[in-house]
Amino acid sequence: MTDDIQEILLDEETISQRVSALGAEIDVHYEGEEILLITLLDGAIVFTADLIRNLRRPLRLDCIRVSSYGDSTSPESSPRILGNLRAEVEGRHVLLVDDILDTGNTLSRVQNEILSRNPASVHSCVLLDKPARRETPFKADWIGFSIPDHFVVGYGLDYAGRYRQLPHVALLKPEVYS
Ligand code: PRP
C-alpha cells in the first residue's frame, strides 16, 4: 500500500496539532452549550474520532450517510441522504463534521436538511477544503487545511474504498488511479 503513495501532504504530527487547535476553537464557540455532532460517514470517521477527544464541551454524536455520486456530475446523481438521524435536531446546536469539502454539494445538501428541522444553530467543521473545486457555494466554519486540487487519500479519505487507514494525508501515484 505504501508503494502507491507519491508524497505525504500532511503528516501525523501536523494533523494532530491542527485537530487539537480546532478542538480548542470549537470549545470556545460552544461555551455553555451542548453540541449535537453529526459526522458524515464514511470518510469523516477518523477525523471525528480524533476531534471529539479534543472537545471538552458536552456533546452527543450522531452519524449520517450521504449517497456517493462517484464521478458523475449529472443532476440526478446529486447527493441524497440515506437513513435517518437518531437524534432530535430541533433546538439543538448542530456541528456537521466531514473529512473534505470539495464541490460543496454534500455539505450544502446536509446543511439544508438540518436547517429544515429547526436547530438552534448549524455549523460545520472539515479537515480539508479544496476551494478550487467548489460548485455549490459553501463555507465551513472551521477548516483544518485548505489544499490545492490534488487527489488525496488517508486519514479517512479513500480511493475505491482503500487507503482510509493511512495515518497521514497523502497523494497517490497517478498510475494508481489513471
Ligand atoms: C466524500 C467526502 C465528503 C464529500 C465531499 O464522500 O467524505 O462527504 O465526498 O464532496 P463534495 O464536497 O464534492 O460533495 P464520498 O461520497 O466519497 O463518501 P465517503 O465519505 O464514504 O468516502
Backbone and ligand atoms as CSV (ligand in chain L), in Angstrom:
chain,resi,resn,atom,element,x,y,z
A,1,MET,N,N,0.834,-1.209,0.000
A,1,MET,CA,C,0.000,0.000,0.000
A,1,MET,C,C,0.873,1.266,0.000
A,2,THR,N,N,1.916,1.272,0.818
A,2,THR,CA,C,2.762,2.473,0.869
A,2,THR,C,C,3.492,2.691,-0.453
A,3,ASP,N,N,3.613,1.614,-1.260
A,3,ASP,CA,C,4.237,1.762,-2.591
A,3,ASP,C,C,3.388,2.632,-3.503
A,4,ASP,N,N,2.101,2.772,-3.183
A,4,ASP,CA,C,1.196,3.553,-4.027
A,4,ASP,C,C,1.252,5.050,-3.715
A,5,ILE,N,N,1.954,5.410,-2.654
A,5,ILE,CA,C,1.987,6.806,-2.207
A,5,ILE,C,C,3.089,7.587,-2.918
A,6,GLN,N,N,2.709,8.719,-3.467
A,6,GLN,CA,C,3.709,9.571,-4.127
A,6,GLN,C,C,4.366,10.512,-3.135
A,7,GLU,N,N,3.546,11.081,-2.240
A,7,GLU,CA,C,4.077,12.109,-1.340
A,7,GLU,C,C,3.135,12.273,-0.152
A,8,ILE,N,N,3.702,12.459,1.017
A,8,ILE,CA,C,2.861,12.768,2.187
A,8,ILE,C,C,2.614,14.271,2.211
A,9,LEU,N,N,1.356,14.639,2.162
A,9,LEU,CA,C,0.995,16.060,2.155
A,9,LEU,C,C,0.898,16.607,3.577
A,10,LEU,N,N,0.256,15.825,4.466
A,10,LEU,CA,C,0.098,16.226,5.875
A,10,LEU,C,C,0.478,15.033,6.738
A,11,ASP,N,N,1.527,15.202,7.546
A,11,ASP,CA,C,1.954,14.057,8.359
A,11,ASP,C,C,1.146,13.979,9.657
A,12,GLU,N,N,1.332,12.893,10.383
A,12,GLU,CA,C,0.534,12.639,11.589
A,12,GLU,C,C,0.627,13.770,12.591
A,13,GLU,N,N,1.826,14.256,12.825
A,13,GLU,CA,C,2.032,15.296,13.831
A,13,GLU,C,C,1.342,16.598,13.425
A,14,THR,N,N,1.455,16.931,12.158
A,14,THR,CA,C,0.815,18.158,11.647
A,14,THR,C,C,-0.702,18.069,11.812
A,15,ILE,N,N,-1.256,16.919,11.473
A,15,ILE,CA,C,-2.709,16.730,11.611
A,15,ILE,C,C,-3.106,16.799,13.080
A,16,SER,N,N,-2.363,16.104,13.913
A,16,SER,CA,C,-2.695,16.054,15.343
A,16,SER,C,C,-2.721,17.446,15.969
A,17,GLN,N,N,-1.716,18.256,15.636
A,17,GLN,CA,C,-1.657,19.612,16.203
A,17,GLN,C,C,-2.834,20.462,15.719
A,18,ARG,N,N,-3.164,20.313,14.460
A,18,ARG,CA,C,-4.261,21.118,13.911
A,18,ARG,C,C,-5.614,20.678,14.496
A,19,VAL,N,N,-5.793,19.374,14.655
A,19,VAL,CA,C,-7.052,18.877,15.220
A,19,VAL,C,C,-7.203,19.361,16.667
A,20,SER,N,N,-6.109,19.369,17.381
A,20,SER,CA,C,-6.134,19.873,18.754
A,20,SER,C,C,-6.535,21.352,18.781
A,21,ALA,N,N,-5.972,22.127,17.870
A,21,ALA,CA,C,-6.304,23.563,17.808
A,21,ALA,C,C,-7.763,23.771,17.412
A,22,LEU,N,N,-8.243,22.962,16.479
A,22,LEU,CA,C,-9.655,23.057,16.086
A,22,LEU,C,C,-10.561,22.775,17.280
A,23,GLY,N,N,-10.207,21.752,18.042
A,23,GLY,CA,C,-10.989,21.410,19.230
A,23,GLY,C,C,-11.077,22.582,20.195
A,24,ALA,N,N,-9.957,23.239,20.392
A,24,ALA,CA,C,-9.933,24.385,21.314
A,24,ALA,C,C,-10.821,25.514,20.795
A,25,GLU,N,N,-10.755,25.782,19.496
A,25,GLU,CA,C,-11.588,26.851,18.912
A,25,GLU,C,C,-13.076,26.511,19.025
A,26,ILE,N,N,-13.396,25.275,18.765
A,26,ILE,CA,C,-14.806,24.852,18.816
A,26,ILE,C,C,-15.314,24.908,20.254
A,27,ASP,N,N,-14.498,24.505,21.194
A,27,ASP,CA,C,-14.877,24.589,22.611
A,27,ASP,C,C,-15.226,26.023,23.009
A,28,VAL,N,N,-14.413,26.969,22.551
A,28,VAL,CA,C,-14.675,28.377,22.892
A,28,VAL,C,C,-16.030,28.806,22.316
A,29,HIS,N,N,-16.278,28.419,21.084
A,29,HIS,CA,C,-17.529,28.824,20.433
A,29,HIS,C,C,-18.755,28.293,21.167
A,30,TYR,N,N,-18.676,27.064,21.657
A,30,TYR,CA,C,-19.850,26.410,22.250
A,30,TYR,C,C,-19.888,26.507,23.773
A,31,GLU,N,N,-19.256,27.499,24.328
A,31,GLU,CA,C,-19.262,27.623,25.789
A,31,GLU,C,C,-20.703,27.661,26.317
A,32,GLY,N,N,-20.986,26.823,27.281
A,32,GLY,CA,C,-22.319,26.790,27.886
A,32,GLY,C,C,-23.349,26.018,27.089
A,33,GLU,N,N,-22.940,25.426,25.971
A,33,GLU,CA,C,-23.888,24.704,25.115
A,33,GLU,C,C,-23.501,23.232,25.009
A,34,GLU,N,N,-24.502,22.415,24.656
A,34,GLU,CA,C,-24.213,21.032,24.308
A,34,GLU,C,C,-24.245,20.914,22.787
A,35,ILE,N,N,-23.265,20.197,22.255
A,35,ILE,CA,C,-23.138,20.039,20.801
A,35,ILE,C,C,-23.839,18.753,20.367
A,36,LEU,N,N,-24.582,18.843,19.271
A,36,LEU,CA,C,-25.012,17.623,18.570
A,36,LEU,C,C,-24.095,17.497,17.364
A,37,LEU,N,N,-23.097,16.643,17.489
A,37,LEU,CA,C,-22.097,16.491,16.426
A,37,LEU,C,C,-22.570,15.409,15.469
A,38,ILE,N,N,-22.757,15.785,14.220
A,38,ILE,CA,C,-23.200,14.840,13.194
A,38,ILE,C,C,-22.060,14.618,12.219
A,39,THR,N,N,-21.598,13.378,12.180
A,39,THR,CA,C,-20.469,13.055,11.314
A,39,THR,C,C,-20.973,12.409,10.032
A,40,LEU,N,N,-20.334,12.734,8.929
A,40,LEU,CA,C,-20.755,12.216,7.624
A,40,LEU,C,C,-19.936,10.970,7.291
A,41,LEU,N,N,-20.607,9.836,7.299
A,41,LEU,CA,C,-19.941,8.563,7.001
A,41,LEU,C,C,-19.595,8.494,5.513
A,42,ASP,N,N,-18.581,7.739,5.098
A,42,ASP,CA,C,-17.644,7.029,5.946
A,42,ASP,C,C,-16.373,7.849,6.217
A,43,GLY,N,N,-16.115,8.761,5.293
A,43,GLY,CA,C,-14.794,9.395,5.288
A,43,GLY,C,C,-14.426,10.134,6.557
A,44,ALA,N,N,-15.427,10.653,7.289
A,44,ALA,CA,C,-15.120,11.514,8.431
A,44,ALA,C,C,-14.857,10.747,9.726
A,45,ILE,N,N,-14.884,9.415,9.678
A,45,ILE,CA,C,-14.818,8.701,10.967
A,45,ILE,C,C,-13.480,8.895,11.680
A,46,VAL,N,N,-12.395,8.930,10.926
A,46,VAL,CA,C,-11.083,9.060,11.577
A,46,VAL,C,C,-10.933,10.464,12.165
A,47,PHE,N,N,-11.256,11.470,11.377
A,47,PHE,CA,C,-11.190,12.855,11.843
A,47,PHE,C,C,-12.104,13.056,13.050
A,48,THR,N,N,-13.310,12.529,12.975
A,48,THR,CA,C,-14.262,12.691,14.076
A,48,THR,C,C,-13.744,12.046,15.354
A,49,ALA,N,N,-13.173,10.854,15.204
A,49,ALA,CA,C,-12.668,10.145,16.394
A,49,ALA,C,C,-11.600,10.971,17.100
A,50,ASP,N,N,-10.751,11.622,16.343
A,50,ASP,CA,C,-9.709,12.457,16.958
A,50,ASP,C,C,-10.275,13.784,17.446
A,51,LEU,N,N,-11.165,14.385,16.659
A,51,LEU,CA,C,-11.705,15.696,17.037
A,51,LEU,C,C,-12.477,15.627,18.350
A,52,ILE,N,N,-13.329,14.619,18.506
A,52,ILE,CA,C,-14.169,14.598,19.718
A,52,ILE,C,C,-13.323,14.397,20.971
A,53,ARG,N,N,-12.153,13.772,20.829
A,53,ARG,CA,C,-11.279,13.614,22.000
A,53,ARG,C,C,-10.514,14.885,22.313
A,54,ASN,N,N,-10.700,15.906,21.475
A,54,ASN,CA,C,-10.140,17.226,21.755
A,54,ASN,C,C,-11.219,18.233,22.134
A,55,LEU,N,N,-12.440,17.764,22.323
A,55,LEU,CA,C,-13.535,18.653,22.711
A,55,LEU,C,C,-13.883,18.417,24.172
A,56,ARG,N,N,-14.057,19.498,24.904
A,56,ARG,CA,C,-14.389,19.397,26.327
A,56,ARG,C,C,-15.846,19.745,26.602
A,57,ARG,N,N,-16.538,20.306,25.633
A,57,ARG,CA,C,-17.954,20.612,25.825
A,57,ARG,C,C,-18.758,19.319,25.817
A,58,PRO,N,N,-19.910,19.322,26.496
A,58,PRO,CA,C,-20.777,18.140,26.383
A,58,PRO,C,C,-21.223,17.964,24.938
A,59,LEU,N,N,-21.241,16.745,24.481
A,59,LEU,CA,C,-21.717,16.521,23.109
A,59,LEU,C,C,-22.390,15.179,22.984
A,60,ARG,N,N,-23.268,15.117,21.999
A,60,ARG,CA,C,-23.826,13.845,21.573
A,60,ARG,C,C,-23.413,13.637,20.121
A,61,LEU,N,N,-23.243,12.378,19.778
A,61,LEU,CA,C,-22.726,12.036,18.454
A,61,LEU,C,C,-23.794,11.310,17.654
A,62,ASP,N,N,-23.983,11.745,16.436
A,62,ASP,CA,C,-24.854,11.017,15.524
A,62,ASP,C,C,-24.146,10.934,14.174
A,63,CYS,N,N,-24.638,10.055,13.316
A,63,CYS,CA,C,-23.998,9.824,12.023
A,63,CYS,C,C,-25.014,9.983,10.915
A,64,ILE,N,N,-24.533,10.381,9.767
A,64,ILE,CA,C,-25.398,10.489,8.606
A,64,ILE,C,C,-24.632,9.915,7.415
A,65,ARG,N,N,-25.354,9.236,6.558
A,65,ARG,CA,C,-24.717,8.699,5.353
A,65,ARG,C,C,-25.342,9.385,4.147
A,66,VAL,N,N,-24.504,9.853,3.271
A,66,VAL,CA,C,-24.964,10.527,2.072
A,66,VAL,C,C,-24.536,9.666,0.894
A,67,SER,N,N,-25.446,9.491,-0.065
A,67,SER,CA,C,-25.123,8.629,-1.202
A,67,SER,C,C,-23.925,9.192,-1.949
A,68,SER,N,N,-23.032,8.301,-2.302
A,68,SER,CA,C,-21.882,8.718,-3.086
A,68,SER,C,C,-22.339,8.934,-4.519
A,69,TYR,N,N,-21.821,9.979,-5.129
A,69,TYR,CA,C,-22.222,10.204,-6.508
A,69,TYR,C,C,-21.070,9.982,-7.467
A,70,GLY,N,N,-20.047,9.302,-6.996
A,70,GLY,CA,C,-18.961,8.840,-7.844
A,70,GLY,C,C,-18.375,9.922,-8.720
A,71,ASP,N,N,-18.185,9.603,-9.985
A,71,ASP,CA,C,-17.557,10.546,-10.905
A,71,ASP,C,C,-18.590,11.337,-11.701
A,72,SER,N,N,-19.848,10.980,-11.533
A,72,SER,CA,C,-20.875,11.621,-12.349
A,72,SER,C,C,-21.176,13.028,-11.850
A,73,THR,N,N,-21.473,13.922,-12.773
A,73,THR,CA,C,-21.850,15.282,-12.386
A,73,THR,C,C,-23.279,15.591,-12.801
A,74,SER,N,N,-24.015,14.566,-13.224
A,74,SER,CA,C,-25.379,14.808,-13.677
A,74,SER,C,C,-26.280,15.115,-12.492
A,75,PRO,N,N,-27.289,15.992,-12.686
A,75,PRO,CA,C,-28.126,16.446,-11.584
A,75,PRO,C,C,-28.837,15.308,-10.851
A,76,GLU,N,N,-29.234,14.274,-11.610
A,76,GLU,CA,C,-29.978,13.207,-10.946
A,76,GLU,C,C,-29.105,12.423,-9.965
A,77,SER,N,N,-27.811,12.639,-10.030
A,77,SER,CA,C,-26.944,11.926,-9.099
A,77,SER,C,C,-26.477,12.840,-7.963
A,78,SER,N,N,-27.182,13.963,-7.742
A,78,SER,CA,C,-26.804,14.837,-6.634
A,78,SER,C,C,-26.998,14.089,-5.317
A,79,PRO,N,N,-26.255,14.485,-4.286
A,79,PRO,CA,C,-26.237,13.688,-3.057
A,79,PRO,C,C,-27.615,13.511,-2.422
A,80,ARG,N,N,-27.878,12.306,-1.973
A,80,ARG,CA,C,-29.110,12.013,-1.253
A,80,ARG,C,C,-28.742,11.536,0.149
A,81,ILE,N,N,-29.564,11.925,1.116
A,81,ILE,CA,C,-29.333,11.482,2.484
A,81,ILE,C,C,-29.980,10.116,2.673
A,82,LEU,N,N,-29.196,9.173,3.169
A,82,LEU,CA,C,-29.683,7.810,3.338
A,82,LEU,C,C,-29.951,7.557,4.814
A,83,GLY,N,N,-31.070,6.947,5.122
A,83,GLY,CA,C,-31.375,6.613,6.513
A,83,GLY,C,C,-31.777,7.834,7.313
A,84,ASN,N,N,-31.972,7.626,8.606
A,84,ASN,CA,C,-32.443,8.688,9.487
A,84,ASN,C,C,-31.456,8.954,10.606
A,85,LEU,N,N,-31.443,10.207,11.041
A,85,LEU,CA,C,-30.687,10.538,12.245
A,85,LEU,C,C,-31.425,9.978,13.451
A,86,ARG,N,N,-30.674,9.531,14.439
A,86,ARG,CA,C,-31.309,9.070,15.680
A,86,ARG,C,C,-31.730,10.261,16.529
A,87,ALA,N,N,-30.909,11.293,16.488
A,87,ALA,CA,C,-31.098,12.400,17.422
A,87,ALA,C,C,-32.169,13.377,16.940
A,88,GLU,N,N,-32.829,13.979,17.892
A,88,GLU,CA,C,-33.747,15.080,17.629
A,88,GLU,C,C,-32.907,16.331,17.361
A,89,VAL,N,N,-33.182,17.002,16.244
A,89,VAL,CA,C,-32.367,18.147,15.841
A,89,VAL,C,C,-32.951,19.475,16.338
A,90,GLU,N,N,-34.267,19.525,16.458
A,90,GLU,CA,C,-34.917,20.789,16.814
A,90,GLU,C,C,-34.354,21.352,18.122
A,91,GLY,N,N,-33.952,22.615,18.032
A,91,GLY,CA,C,-33.447,23.302,19.227
A,91,GLY,C,C,-32.022,22.952,19.617
A,92,ARG,N,N,-31.369,22.111,18.848
A,92,ARG,CA,C,-30.013,21.675,19.202
A,92,ARG,C,C,-28.963,22.480,18.432
A,93,HIS,N,N,-27.757,22.531,19.008
A,93,HIS,CA,C,-26.623,23.183,18.341
A,93,HIS,C,C,-25.873,22.108,17.553
A,94,VAL,N,N,-26.096,22.116,16.225
A,94,VAL,CA,C,-25.568,21.044,15.374
A,94,VAL,C,C,-24.207,21.436,14.803
A,95,LEU,N,N,-23.271,20.504,14.919
A,95,LEU,CA,C,-21.957,20.666,14.291
A,95,LEU,C,C,-21.776,19.526,13.300
A,96,LEU,N,N,-21.724,19.882,12.011
A,96,LEU,CA,C,-21.502,18.885,10.964
A,96,LEU,C,C,-19.995,18.693,10.801
A,97,VAL,N,N,-19.563,17.444,10.746
A,97,VAL,CA,C,-18.128,17.162,10.615
A,97,VAL,C,C,-17.908,16.282,9.387
A,98,ASP,N,N,-17.015,16.737,8.509
A,98,ASP,CA,C,-16.696,15.939,7.325
A,98,ASP,C,C,-15.191,15.968,7.085
A,99,ASP,N,N,-14.745,14.977,6.319
A,99,ASP,CA,C,-13.304,14.916,6.061
A,99,ASP,C,C,-12.875,15.947,5.029
A,100,ILE,N,N,-13.699,16.113,3.992
A,100,ILE,CA,C,-13.282,17.037,2.928
A,100,ILE,C,C,-14.466,17.787,2.338
A,101,LEU,N,N,-14.246,19.050,2.091
A,101,LEU,CA,C,-15.202,19.920,1.413
A,101,LEU,C,C,-14.643,20.131,0.013
A,102,ASP,N,N,-15.379,19.603,-0.961
A,102,ASP,CA,C,-14.857,19.572,-2.327
A,102,ASP,C,C,-15.768,20.440,-3.202
A,103,THR,N,N,-16.729,19.842,-3.901
A,103,THR,CA,C,-17.665,20.661,-4.680
A,103,THR,C,C,-18.602,21.463,-3.775
A,104,GLY,N,N,-18.780,20.989,-2.549
A,104,GLY,CA,C,-19.721,21.629,-1.631
A,104,GLY,C,C,-21.121,21.045,-1.714
A,105,ASN,N,N,-21.344,20.152,-2.659
A,105,ASN,CA,C,-22.698,19.605,-2.853
A,105,ASN,C,C,-23.166,18.811,-1.634
A,106,THR,N,N,-22.289,18.030,-1.060
A,106,THR,CA,C,-22.694,17.168,0.055
A,106,THR,C,C,-23.051,17.988,1.294
A,107,LEU,N,N,-22.146,18.843,1.724
A,107,LEU,CA,C,-22.422,19.600,2.952
A,107,LEU,C,C,-23.573,20.583,2.770
A,108,SER,N,N,-23.684,21.132,1.580
A,108,SER,CA,C,-24.799,22.032,1.322
A,108,SER,C,C,-26.124,21.287,1.467
A,109,ARG,N,N,-26.168,20.086,0.896
A,109,ARG,CA,C,-27.383,19.265,0.965
A,109,ARG,C,C,-27.712,18.913,2.418
A,110,VAL,N,N,-26.704,18.502,3.151
A,110,VAL,CA,C,-26.932,18.096,4.542
A,110,VAL,C,C,-27.317,19.304,5.399
A,111,GLN,N,N,-26.646,20.418,5.189
A,111,GLN,CA,C,-26.979,21.610,5.983
A,111,GLN,C,C,-28.432,22.025,5.746
A,112,ASN,N,N,-28.864,21.993,4.494
A,112,ASN,CA,C,-30.258,22.356,4.198
A,112,ASN,C,C,-31.233,21.413,4.894
A,113,GLU,N,N,-30.890,20.146,4.905
A,113,GLU,CA,C,-31.747,19.174,5.586
A,113,GLU,C,C,-31.830,19.475,7.087
A,114,ILE,N,N,-30.685,19.765,7.684
A,114,ILE,CA,C,-30.669,20.064,9.120
A,114,ILE,C,C,-31.443,21.353,9.398
A,115,LEU,N,N,-31.230,22.369,8.562
A,115,LEU,CA,C,-31.925,23.648,8.770
A,115,LEU,C,C,-33.440,23.477,8.711
A,116,SER,N,N,-33.912,22.538,7.904
A,116,SER,CA,C,-35.354,22.317,7.780
A,116,SER,C,C,-35.949,21.729,9.054
A,117,ARG,N,N,-35.079,21.284,9.979
A,117,ARG,CA,C,-35.566,20.680,11.222
A,117,ARG,C,C,-35.466,21.622,12.424
A,118,ASN,N,N,-35.286,22.907,12.163
A,118,ASN,CA,C,-35.295,23.944,13.205
A,118,ASN,C,C,-34.269,23.743,14.321
A,119,PRO,N,N,-32.997,23.620,13.974
A,119,PRO,CA,C,-31.979,23.534,15.016
A,119,PRO,C,C,-31.767,24.913,15.645
A,120,ALA,N,N,-31.124,24.957,16.810
A,120,ALA,CA,C,-30.754,26.253,17.396
A,120,ALA,C,C,-29.660,26.900,16.560
A,121,SER,N,N,-28.753,26.085,16.019
A,121,SER,CA,C,-27.687,26.589,15.140
A,121,SER,C,C,-27.120,25.430,14.339
A,122,VAL,N,N,-26.485,25.762,13.219
A,122,VAL,CA,C,-25.757,24.757,12.425
A,122,VAL,C,C,-24.402,25.332,12.052
A,123,HIS,N,N,-23.364,24.607,12.385
A,123,HIS,CA,C,-22.019,24.975,11.966
A,123,HIS,C,C,-21.368,23.746,11.354
A,124,SER,N,N,-20.213,23.955,10.741
A,124,SER,CA,C,-19.542,22.824,10.099
A,124,SER,C,C,-18.045,22.910,10.281
A,125,CYS,N,N,-17.447,21.739,10.345
A,125,CYS,CA,C,-16.001,21.624,10.515
A,125,CYS,C,C,-15.498,20.558,9.549
A,126,VAL,N,N,-14.518,20.910,8.744
A,126,VAL,CA,C,-13.936,19.944,7.807
A,126,VAL,C,C,-12.432,19.886,8.022
A,127,LEU,N,N,-11.885,18.715,7.807
A,127,LEU,CA,C,-10.425,18.626,7.909
A,127,LEU,C,C,-9.773,19.314,6.717
A,128,LEU,N,N,-10.294,19.028,5.533
A,128,LEU,CA,C,-9.682,19.554,4.305
A,128,LEU,C,C,-10.699,20.357,3.506
A,129,ASP,N,N,-10.213,21.408,2.892
A,129,ASP,CA,C,-11.049,22.210,1.996
A,129,ASP,C,C,-10.300,22.368,0.673
A,130,LYS,N,N,-11.008,22.100,-0.418
A,130,LYS,CA,C,-10.458,22.337,-1.760
A,130,LYS,C,C,-11.299,23.437,-2.403
A,131,PRO,N,N,-11.018,24.698,-2.089
A,131,PRO,CA,C,-11.877,25.785,-2.602
A,131,PRO,C,C,-11.930,25.844,-4.120
A,132,ALA,N,N,-10.888,25.406,-4.794
A,132,ALA,CA,C,-10.852,25.474,-6.263
A,132,ALA,C,C,-11.888,24.571,-6.912
A,133,ARG,N,N,-12.421,23.621,-6.156
A,133,ARG,CA,C,-13.355,22.638,-6.721
A,133,ARG,C,C,-14.824,22.997,-6.509
A,134,ARG,N,N,-15.093,24.114,-5.852
A,134,ARG,CA,C,-16.467,24.393,-5.427
A,134,ARG,C,C,-17.452,24.542,-6.597
A,135,GLU,N,N,-18.585,23.877,-6.494
A,135,GLU,CA,C,-19.704,24.045,-7.440
A,135,GLU,C,C,-20.874,24.724,-6.743
A,136,THR,N,N,-21.121,24.329,-5.498
A,136,THR,CA,C,-22.181,24.926,-4.693
A,136,THR,C,C,-21.507,25.789,-3.630
A,137,PRO,N,N,-21.887,27.067,-3.534
A,137,PRO,CA,C,-21.225,27.919,-2.539
A,137,PRO,C,C,-21.387,27.338,-1.134
A,138,PHE,N,N,-20.300,27.184,-0.424
A,138,PHE,CA,C,-20.366,26.684,0.951
A,138,PHE,C,C,-19.071,27.077,1.656
A,139,LYS,N,N,-19.234,27.663,2.842
A,139,LYS,CA,C,-18.060,27.994,3.663
A,139,LYS,C,C,-18.166,27.242,4.978
A,140,ALA,N,N,-17.170,26.430,5.259
A,140,ALA,CA,C,-17.157,25.743,6.551
A,140,ALA,C,C,-16.710,26.726,7.626
A,141,ASP,N,N,-17.216,26.537,8.834
A,141,ASP,CA,C,-16.867,27.445,9.932
A,141,ASP,C,C,-15.474,27.158,10.478
A,142,TRP,N,N,-15.097,25.891,10.458
A,142,TRP,CA,C,-13.739,25.523,10.885
A,142,TRP,C,C,-13.129,24.627,9.818
A,143,ILE,N,N,-11.923,24.970,9.415
A,143,ILE,CA,C,-11.217,24.232,8.363
A,143,ILE,C,C,-9.836,23.846,8.893
A,144,GLY,N,N,-9.527,22.566,8.755
A,144,GLY,CA,C,-8.198,22.121,9.189
A,144,GLY,C,C,-7.123,22.640,8.261
A,145,PHE,N,N,-7.262,22.316,6.995
A,145,PHE,CA,C,-6.266,22.702,5.998
A,145,PHE,C,C,-6.960,22.992,4.682
A,146,SER,N,N,-6.577,24.078,4.061
A,146,SER,CA,C,-7.022,24.372,2.709
A,146,SER,C,C,-5.939,23.841,1.771
A,147,ILE,N,N,-6.351,23.016,0.819
A,147,ILE,CA,C,-5.346,22.357,-0.025
A,147,ILE,C,C,-5.660,22.584,-1.513
A,148,PRO,N,N,-4.648,22.458,-2.357
A,148,PRO,CA,C,-4.888,22.549,-3.800
A,148,PRO,C,C,-5.656,21.335,-4.300
A,149,ASP,N,N,-6.031,21.377,-5.555
A,149,ASP,CA,C,-6.839,20.302,-6.126
A,149,ASP,C,C,-5.984,19.090,-6.488
A,150,HIS,N,N,-5.468,18.421,-5.459
A,150,HIS,CA,C,-4.759,17.158,-5.647
A,150,HIS,C,C,-5.662,16.030,-5.163
A,151,PHE,N,N,-5.482,14.857,-5.757
A,151,PHE,CA,C,-6.228,13.701,-5.281
A,151,PHE,C,C,-5.529,13.141,-4.054
A,152,VAL,N,N,-6.216,13.192,-2.904
A,152,VAL,CA,C,-5.569,12.789,-1.650
A,152,VAL,C,C,-6.309,11.617,-1.004
A,153,VAL,N,N,-5.548,10.829,-0.280
A,153,VAL,CA,C,-6.104,9.688,0.460
A,153,VAL,C,C,-5.509,9.670,1.860
A,154,GLY,N,N,-6.106,8.836,2.706
A,154,GLY,CA,C,-5.591,8.645,4.059
A,154,GLY,C,C,-6.363,9.435,5.088
A,155,TYR,N,N,-6.171,9.076,6.362
A,155,TYR,CA,C,-6.862,9.730,7.480
A,155,TYR,C,C,-8.379,9.765,7.191
A,156,GLY,N,N,-8.887,8.648,6.688
A,156,GLY,CA,C,-10.323,8.528,6.410
A,156,GLY,C,C,-10.680,8.651,4.942
A,157,LEU,N,N,-9.849,9.331,4.171
A,157,LEU,CA,C,-10.162,9.521,2.746
A,157,LEU,C,C,-9.720,8.303,1.945
A,158,ASP,N,N,-10.566,7.930,0.995
A,158,ASP,CA,C,-10.296,6.701,0.250
A,158,ASP,C,C,-10.089,6.946,-1.236
A,159,TYR,N,N,-9.540,5.936,-1.873
A,159,TYR,CA,C,-9.661,5.791,-3.315
A,159,TYR,C,C,-10.203,4.388,-3.543
A,160,ALA,N,N,-11.385,4.279,-4.170
A,160,ALA,CA,C,-12.040,2.991,-4.400
A,160,ALA,C,C,-12.142,2.192,-3.102
A,161,GLY,N,N,-12.425,2.897,-2.009
A,161,GLY,CA,C,-12.642,2.232,-0.726
A,161,GLY,C,C,-11.375,1.901,0.045
A,162,ARG,N,N,-10.227,2.161,-0.533
A,162,ARG,CA,C,-8.969,1.802,0.139
A,162,ARG,C,C,-8.206,3.035,0.638
A,163,TYR,N,N,-7.203,2.783,1.435
A,163,TYR,CA,C,-6.253,3.776,1.959
A,163,TYR,C,C,-6.800,4.595,3.129
A,164,ARG,N,N,-8.025,4.302,3.595
A,164,ARG,CA,C,-8.592,5.121,4.672
A,164,ARG,C,C,-7.756,5.044,5.945
A,165,GLN,N,N,-7.073,3.910,6.159
A,165,GLN,CA,C,-6.383,3.716,7.435
A,165,GLN,C,C,-5.011,4.382,7.513
A,166,LEU,N,N,-4.556,5.002,6.433
A,166,LEU,CA,C,-3.261,5.688,6.493
A,166,LEU,C,C,-3.313,6.783,7.560
A,167,PRO,N,N,-2.292,6.916,8.376
A,167,PRO,CA,C,-2.329,7.919,9.453
A,167,PRO,C,C,-2.066,9.341,8.982
A,168,HIS,N,N,-1.671,9.470,7.702
A,168,HIS,CA,C,-1.387,10.790,7.145
A,168,HIS,C,C,-2.302,11.028,5.933
A,169,VAL,N,N,-2.258,12.248,5.427
A,169,VAL,CA,C,-2.936,12.563,4.162
A,169,VAL,C,C,-1.866,12.589,3.083
A,170,ALA,N,N,-2.107,11.795,2.027
A,170,ALA,CA,C,-1.047,11.620,1.031
A,170,ALA,C,C,-1.595,11.706,-0.380
A,171,LEU,N,N,-0.682,11.980,-1.308
A,171,LEU,CA,C,-1.009,11.959,-2.738
A,171,LEU,C,C,-0.706,10.569,-3.273
A,172,LEU,N,N,-1.652,10.024,-4.023
A,172,LEU,CA,C,-1.408,8.733,-4.669
A,172,LEU,C,C,-0.583,8.936,-5.929
A,173,LYS,N,N,0.181,7.942,-6.279
A,173,LYS,CA,C,0.869,7.987,-7.567
A,173,LYS,C,C,-0.193,7.978,-8.672
A,174,PRO,N,N,-0.059,8.829,-9.668
A,174,PRO,CA,C,-1.095,8.917,-10.716
A,174,PRO,C,C,-1.382,7.581,-11.372
A,175,GLU,N,N,-0.379,6.724,-11.490
A,175,GLU,CA,C,-0.625,5.442,-12.169
A,175,GLU,C,C,-1.577,4.550,-11.371
A,176,VAL,N,N,-1.785,4.859,-10.104
A,176,VAL,CA,C,-2.705,4.048,-9.290
A,176,VAL,C,C,-4.160,4.318,-9.675
A,177,TYR,N,N,-4.451,5.584,-10.009
A,177,TYR,CA,C,-5.853,5.897,-10.289
A,177,TYR,C,C,-6.134,6.268,-11.739
A,178,SER,N,N,-5.107,6.258,-12.596
A,178,SER,CA,C,-5.369,6.613,-14.003
A,178,SER,C,C,-5.432,5.359,-14.866
L,1,PRP,C1,C,-16.650,12.479,0.137
L,1,PRP,C2,C,-16.324,13.192,1.414
L,1,PRP,C3,C,-17.411,14.237,1.536
L,1,PRP,C4,C,-17.802,14.503,0.116
L,1,PRP,C5,C,-17.259,15.819,-0.294
L,1,PRP,O1,O,-17.569,11.469,0.399
L,1,PRP,O2,O,-16.307,12.320,2.517
L,1,PRP,O3,O,-18.523,13.758,2.269
L,1,PRP,O4,O,-17.229,13.463,-0.709
L,1,PRP,O5,O,-17.502,16.055,-1.640
L,1,PRP,P1,P,-18.343,17.257,-2.196
L,1,PRP,O6,O,-17.973,18.497,-1.449
L,1,PRP,O7,O,-17.888,17.292,-3.640
L,1,PRP,O8,O,-19.783,16.902,-2.074
L,1,PRP,P2,P,-17.781,10.207,-0.545
L,1,PRP,O9,O,-19.043,10.382,-1.301
L,1,PRP,O10,O,-16.540,9.955,-1.346
L,1,PRP,O11,O,-18.009,9.043,0.501
L,1,PRP,P3,P,-17.106,8.578,1.743
L,1,PRP,O12,O,-17.263,9.607,2.827
L,1,PRP,O13,O,-17.691,7.271,2.139
L,1,PRP,O14,O,-15.675,8.457,1.273
